[in-house]
């Protein structure tokens, strides 16, 4: 079973940047498409960025041009560089496989964009 640990969240002003990291246990991680998801209060969890094991990426329209997903398979880690942050980006961010069934969800990392 893959274990996921997200980190890097925090409080940032609008227009600021954060870099999230997700460290995974288990060799299957490097052979899987993975994604970053977020869940805002009162809303469903949504996929914001995905990356295949080969490095191809896709983004939700709401973050395209501002967020960049990347991975380091040697470190079993996926990253999310978030620039030009907006208040509507406030949410708990999670990583998981970009397919079903999902792995067990980690605790997530809180991102708050506020002045």
C-alpha positions in Angstrom: 0.0 0.0 0.0 1.3 3.5 -0.9 1.5 6.0 1.9 1.4 9.7 0.9 2.7 12.7 2.9 2.0 16.2 1.6 3.9 19.3 2.8 4.7 22.9 1.8 1.3 24.6 2.4 0.9 27.8 4.3 -0.6 31.3 4.4 0.4 33.5 1.4 -0.8 36.8 0.0 -2.6 37.0 -3.3 -0.1 36.9 -6.1 2.3 34.9 -4.0 3.8 31.5 -4.6 4.1 28.2 -2.9 5.7 24.8 -3.7 4.0 21.7 -2.5 5.7 18.3 -2.1 4.2 14.9 -1.9 6.5 12.0 -0.8 5.3 8.5 -1.4 6.3 5.1 -0.2 6.1 2.1 -2.5 7.8 1.4 -5.8 4.5 1.5 -7.6 4.5 5.2 -7.3 7.1 5.7 -10.1 5.0 3.6 -12.5 1.8 5.5 -11.9 0.1 8.6 -13.2 -0.3 10.9 -10.2 -2.1 14.1 -9.5 -2.7 17.0 -7.2 -6.2 17.4 -5.9 -7.7 20.1 -3.7 -10.8 20.4 -1.5 -12.2 23.8 -0.4 -14.7 24.0 2.4 -18.1 22.9 1.3 -16.9 21.7 -2.1 -16.0 18.4 -3.6 -12.4 17.4 -4.1 -11.2 18.2 -7.6 -8.2 17.3 -9.7 -6.1 20.4 -10.5 -3.0 18.8 -12.1 -1.9 15.4 -13.3 1.4 13.9 -14.6 2.0 10.6 -16.2 4.9 8.4 -15.4 6.6 9.7 -18.5 6.1 13.3 -17.5 3.1 14.4 -19.6 1.0 16.9 -17.8 -2.5 18.2 -17.7 -4.2 21.0 -15.7 -7.6 22.2 -14.7 -8.6 25.4 -16.6 -8.7 27.3 -13.3 -4.9 26.8 -12.7 -3.5 26.5 -16.2 -0.6 28.9 -16.7 -0.1 29.4 -12.9 0.6 25.9 -11.6 3.2 23.5 -12.6 3.3 19.8 -11.7 6.5 17.8 -11.8 7.9 14.6 -10.4 11.2 13.0 -9.3 10.8 9.3 -9.6 14.2 8.6 -8.0 12.8 10.3 -4.9 9.2 9.0 -5.2 8.1 12.6 -5.0 5.7 14.8 -6.9 5.7 18.6 -6.7 3.2 21.4 -7.4 4.7 24.9 -8.0 1.9 27.4 -7.5 2.4 30.9 -8.7 0.1 34.0 -8.9 -2.1 32.5 -6.2 -5.6 33.7 -5.8 -8.0 33.6 -2.8 -10.1 31.0 -4.6 -7.0 28.6 -4.5 -7.5 28.3 -0.8 -8.1 24.6 0.0 -6.5 21.5 1.4 -4.2 20.0 -1.2 -3.7 16.3 -1.6 -1.8 14.1 -4.0 -2.9 10.6 -5.2 -2.9 8.5 -8.3 -4.6 9.9 -11.3 -6.9 6.9 -11.7 -9.1 4.6 -9.7 -9.0 3.0 -7.3 -7.3 5.8 -5.3 -4.6 5.0 -2.8 -5.3 5.8 0.8 -5.5 9.6 1.1 -2.8 11.4 3.1 -3.5 14.2 5.5 -3.1 16.9 2.9 -1.6 20.3 3.3 -3.5 23.5 3.8 -3.0 26.4 1.4 -4.6 29.7 2.4 -4.4 32.7 0.1 -5.4 35.9 1.9 -4.3 39.4 2.5 
